[in-house]
């Protein structure tokens, strides 16, 4: 739970820093800051694994599950939440780069 709060905080702070920076990001290096951020965010999005199908995983373990399996299932559920949050955060960051989104209040 704490990692999600930290991710939300860092994401919101980065959006605020990004939003107050100047619009022109051309440094003469050939690629603008917006293009660079979009490229990195898109690359990370492409490397994110798909979410685990918890129903199929639970069926594979059957009715009798050990305490270790319970912990594994809980961690997979948490990992799914993390994957979802990363996907939403990176998509929002890409939209901010195109100046079509702002930091949502519910993230705070």
Secondary structure by P-SEA (a helix, b strand, c coil): caaaaaaaaaaaaaaaaaaaccccccccccccaaaaaaaaaaaaaaacccccaaaaaaaaacccccaaaaaaaaaaaaaaaaaaaaaaaaaaaaaaaacccccccccc
